[in-house]
Amino acid sequence: MSQLSNELSRVGKIYKSEFSVKILGTDELPSVAHLNELEMRLAREDVGFNEIIEYCYKR
């Protein structure tokens, strides 16, 4: 997760120098059904990255 945080931060800094992402683990498990729905919507381009990030932050 640390490597993913670093890579997303590196790419984001190209667009805005203050951009930073930190991804941490949790003991809570997301709903598999909801994740499957998000995956299908993302494949159809019916959902954006922001909605996925918002879902993750609600956990």
C-alpha positions in Angstrom: 0.0 0.0 0.0 2.9 2.3 0.7 4.2 1.8 -2.9 0.8 2.5 -4.3 0.5 5.7 -2.2 3.9 6.8 -3.4 3.1 6.2 -7.0 -0.2 8.0 -6.9 1.4 10.9 -5.1 4.2 11.1 -7.6 1.7 11.2 -10.6 -0.6 13.7 -8.8 2.3 16.0 -8.1 2.7 16.5 -11.9 -0.6 18.3 -11.8 -0.5 19.9 -8.4 2.7 20.2 -6.4 0.9 19.8 -3.0 -0.9 16.6 -4.1 -0.4 13.6 -1.8 -2.1 10.3 -1.2 -1.7 8.0 1.8 -3.4 4.6 1.7 -3.7 2.6 4.9 -5.1 -0.8 5.7 -8.2 -1.4 7.9 -9.8 -4.3 9.7 -13.2 -3.5 8.1 -14.0 -5.5 5.0 -16.0 -3.8 2.2 -19.1 -5.3 0.8 -18.0 -7.7 -2.0 -21.3 -7.1 -3.8 -20.7 -3.4 -3.8 -17.1 -3.8 -5.0 -18.3 -6.1 -7.8 -20.9 -3.5 -8.8 -18.2 -0.8 -8.8 -15.9 -3.0 -10.9 -18.7 -3.5 -13.5 -19.5 0.2 -13.6 -15.9 1.1 -14.0 -15.5 -1.3 -16.9 -18.4 0.4 -18.6 -17.0 3.8 -17.6 -20.2 4.5 -15.7 -18.3 5.4 -12.5 -15.3 7.7 -12.0 -12.2 7.3 -9.9 -13.6 9.9 -7.5 -16.6 7.8 -6.6 -14.4 4.8 -5.9 -12.1 6.9 -3.7 -15.1 8.3 -1.8 -16.4 4.8 -1.2 -13.0 3.7 0.1 -12.7 6.7 2.5 -16.2 6.0 3.9 -14.9 2.6 5.1 
